[in-house]
Amino acid sequence: MKALLLTRILTAAAGAVLDLLFGDPQGLMHPVQGIGALIDLFERLYRALFRVKAGQKHAPGRERAAGLLTVLSVLAAVYGILRVLLFGAGKLHRYLPLLVEVVLAWQMLAMTSLIRAADQVRLPLIAGDVERARHAVSMIVGRDTEKLDAGGIAKAAVETVAENTSDGVIAPLFWLFLFGVPGMVLYKAVNTMDSMLGYRNDRYRFFGTAAARLDDLANYLPARLAALFMILAAYLLGYDGPGAVRIFLRDRYAHKSPNAAQTESVCAGALGLQLAGDAWYFGERHKKPFIGDPVRHIGAEDIRSACRLCAGTSALFFACGELLLFLCSLLF
């Protein structure tokens, strides 16, 4: 047990350092791309087996069953591939599995790439190049962006940073601390399935039910921990800590997802912004409640503030997780 815990401490530390130094390396295939290919493969397979073609109306039960089997098959395949990879690495050298786990931990964390992507939105906004900022934000959000003005672009970027602080950093670390790299990779598979299948449109309304529900479950605790650590970061970084607490308590469920508004509400309160509200997806307007109060107009520099909250939240959670693992290693 002691060796296992120390391995997790080392893996998390090395993965976090590599993420800070390099982010996601350009030009190399990311493991999530492989997961995405598996999702696409099993979706096509089970749609064919259950005769549920995309875009056509079918019995909801058949579509849900096909979607559930897709989820289970992807998880089984990802876990099996990971175990084979680690077993093969161990046959080559006793320390090679550790190196493989470090690389995977690095690839599963997304703080640096998230902040870099947000800067690709912020810098053009500061320069007055709204068109380039609009294109940059379209790469990191799922909504339609063609009609967004400068304020709408900044708001979309802030929301993405706030939400992905949980999905892209805290949740992967949470599952790494609990179950090691396999837990982290399986979480990423769940999250990727939700991003590919968890839509409420005609294609995925029933087929994506299992993926969406499993993602809600996998993020339930991490999202709330992320919100609490973000509140602490708001106080430490000099933002409106009491406002973060107030808006979190009021608006943390102002979203169809039970998790998405947890960190968004903290960010809105800490920065004195109003986030969320109606948005367009695939040419259709979706009604959404607001999160936070319009204390002031949102601008490009609020993206930087959201990134600082993301970094502070991540650092605090990482430090506490590593400390807890170390204390457990002393006990066991």
N, C-alpha and C positions, 0 to 999 in steps of 0.2 A: 504493500500500500504506500509506504513512504517513497519508494522509487517511482511509483506511478504518479503521485502528487508532484514530486520534484520534476518529473518529465513534463507535466502539464504547465508548471510554472515556467520552465525553460522554453517550451514551445510557444506559449503565449507571449513571453517577453521577446523572443527572437522574431516571431511573426509581426508583432507590433512595431519593432524597430525597423524591419524591412519595409513595412507599409509606410512608416514615416519618411524613410529615405527615398523610396522609389515609387510608392503608389502602385497602380496597376501598370506593369511594363507594356509598352506599345509594341505591336507586331508579333506578340506571342499569343497562342491560343489559351484562353482563360478556362479554368475548370467549369465555370458556369455555362460557357458555350457548349461544352460536352453534355452537361445536364440538360440544357435546352434541346440539344439534338435527340436525347433520349425521350424527353417529353413529347416532342413532335412525332417520333417513331411510334411510341405506344399510343398516342392519340389516334394516329391514322390506323393502327392495328385494331384497336377496340371499336373505333367507329365502323370499320369494315365488318368486324365480327358481330356487332350488335345492330348493324344496318341503320346507323344514325348519321346521316350525311350532314355536314356543316351547312347551316343556313336554312334547313328544312325542318318543319315541325314534326316531332316524333313524340312517342309516349315518354313523359318525364322520367318514369321509373327506369326505362331502358337507358336513357341518357345518363342518369345519375349512376347507374350500375357501371356503365362504360367508363365514366369519369373516375369512379372509385377504384376500379381495376387499374386504370392508368396511374393513379397516385401510388397504389401499392406496388405496382410493377416498377415504377421509377425508383422508389425508395429501395426496393430489393436489389435492383440493378446497380444503383449507386453504391450501396453498402457492399455488395459482392465485389464490384470492381475495386473499391478501396481496400478491402481485405486481401484480394489477390495482389494488388500493387504493393502493399506493405509486406506481405509474405515473400514475394519475389525479391523485394529490396533486402529483406533480412537474409536471404540466401546468398546475396552478393557480398554483403558486409554487415556486421552486427550493428553498426551505427547508421547505416543508410536509411532504415525506417524513420529514425529521428529526423534526419535531413528532409525526407519526404513530408513528414508531418509539419515541419517548420515552414516549408514552401507552401503547403496547403493552407496553413494558418494565415500566412501572409496574403495569399490570394483571396481568402474568404473575408478579410477585413477591408473596409472601403472608406475609411475616414479621409485619407489623403486624396484619393480620387474624387470623393464627394466635394471636398473643399476646392480642389482644382477646377472641377466642373462649375461650381458656383462662381469662382473667379472669372471664368469664361463668360459669365453673364454680367457680373458686376463691372468689370473693366470697360466693356463697350458702352454700358449705360452711363458711366462717368464721362466717357468721351463723347456722349451724345449720339452714338451709333445704335439707334433703337433696332434697326433691321438685323444687325449682327447679334445683338443681345437676344432678340426674339428667336433667331435660329438656334443660339446656344441653349436657351431654356427649353426649346422643343426637344432637345436631346436628353433631357433629364426629367421631364414630366410626361404624364399620360394624357393630359387634356389638350384640346385644340388651342393653338397659340397665335393663329393668324390675326386675330382681332385685338390682341393684348397691347395696351399702351405701356409706357415706361413703368408706371406704378403697378400695373397688372403683371408685368414681367418680373419686377422685383418681388412682388408678393408670392408669385409662383415659386421663385427660387428659394425664398425664405421658408415657405411651407415644405418644400422638398428637403432642405437641409434639416429642418426640425424633425420631420417624420423619419428620415433615413439615419438620423443619429441613433434611433432605436433599431431599425431594420438592418442597417449596414454596419453597425459597430457594436452596440450594447448586446443585442440578441446573439450574434455570433460568438462574442466573448462569453456570454452567459452559458451557452451550451458547450463551449470549449471547457470552461471551468468545471462544469458538471460531468461531462462525459468524454472529454478529450476531443481530439480532432474528428473522430467519426461523428460525434454529436454535432459538431460545428458544420461539417459537410452535409449531413442529413438535414440540418436546419436550413442550409442554403438551398438544398433541393426543394424543400417545402416552400420556401419564399419565392423561388423561381417558378414553381408550378402555379402559385397564386398570381404572379405577375403575367403569366402566359395564359392561364385558364380561368382565372377568377373574375371574369367580366360579367356584367349583368345584361349583356346583349343577347340577341337571338342565338348566336353560335354557342355561347357558354353558359347561358342562364341556368341550365340543369346539369350539363356536362361538367361544369367547373365548381359545382357545389362542394364536393369533397375537398378539393384543393383549397378553396376559400375558407372552409370551416377549420381545416387542419392548420392553416396559416394563422387564423385567429387564436387558436389554442396555443400554438408554438410561441406566439408573441405576447400572450396575455401577461405573464410575469415580467418578461424583459421590458415591455413598454412602460409598465408602472415603475419599475426600478429606474429606467431611463428618465422618467419624469421627475422622480425624487432627486436623482443625482443632478439633473439639470437645474432644479430649484436651488440646490446647494451651490452649483456653479454660478448661478445668477447672483447670489449673495457675494461669493468670493470675487467675482469679476467686476463688481460694482454696478450691476444692472438692478432693476427694480425687483428685489426679492419678494417683498410683500405683495406686489402686483402679480408676480408669477404664481404665488400661492393662491391668491384670490381668484384669478382667472382659471387656474387649474381646478380648483374645487367647484367652480361654476360651470365650466365649459368642457371638461375632460371627456364627456360623452356626447358632445355636439357633432357627431359624425356617424355614418351608417356602420363603420367598423368600430368595434369596441376598443380598439387600440390606437387608431391613427391620431385621435385628438389629444391623447395623453401628453405627448411632447409638444404638439402644436400649441396647446393651450398654455403651457409653461412659457414657451418662446414668445407668444403673443403678449402675455402679461409682463414678462421680463423686459420686453422692448417697447411696450406701450403701443402695440399695433393691433389692427383688426385683420385677421386672416380668414381664409375659407370664403364662404358665400357661394353664390351660383357660379357654375363653370360649364364649359361646353366640351362634350366628348363625342367624337365621330359625328359632328354636325348637329347634335342634340343637346339642348340646354337642360342641365340637371340642377334642381333646386337643392341648395345646401344652406344650413344655418351658419351664421357668422361665429367666429371664435375670437374673443378679445374685444376690446373697446377701441374706437378710432381716436385715440389720444392725439395722434399726429399722422401726417401723411407718410406713407412708406416710401423709401428711397433706396438708392443703390448701396449706401453704406450700411443699411440694415442687413444686407446679405453678409457683409463682413462680421457684423455683430452676431448673426445666427451661426456663422462658422466658428466664432470664438466660443459660443455656448456649446457647440458640438464638440470642439476640441477639449474644453474644460470638463464637460460631462464624461467624455471618453476617458480622459486621464484619471479622473476621480474613481470611476467605476473599475478601470484597470488596476489601479493601485489597491483598492479595497479587495478586489478579487484575488490578486496575487498575495496579499497579506493573509487573507483567510486560508488560502491553500497552504501557505507556509506554516501557519499556526496548526493546521490539521496534520501536516507532515510531522510536526514535533510531537503531536499527541499519538499518532499512529505509527 
